Amino acid sequence: MGKPTCDKCRTDEFVYLESYIPPTYRRDGTVATLGEVAYTCTHCEDFSAHSVPVTWTPPGWYLG
């Protein structure tokens, strides 16, 4: 779990986000499920998908 970064290139410079599912919360405000992200590195073409910390959102993301 961590922010989207290519494991091969060791950077997020070439990351192209395929999808992002924001975290869900319970009524009491606690986290029910973590956010999920899927992405491809446009430099080496490696694909990855995993959970992301609740503090991470895609650049420019706005839920409202």
Secondary structure, 3 states (H helix, E strand, C coil): CCCCCECCCCECCCEEEEEEECCEECCCCCEEECEEEEEEECCCCCEEEEEECCCCCCCCCCCC
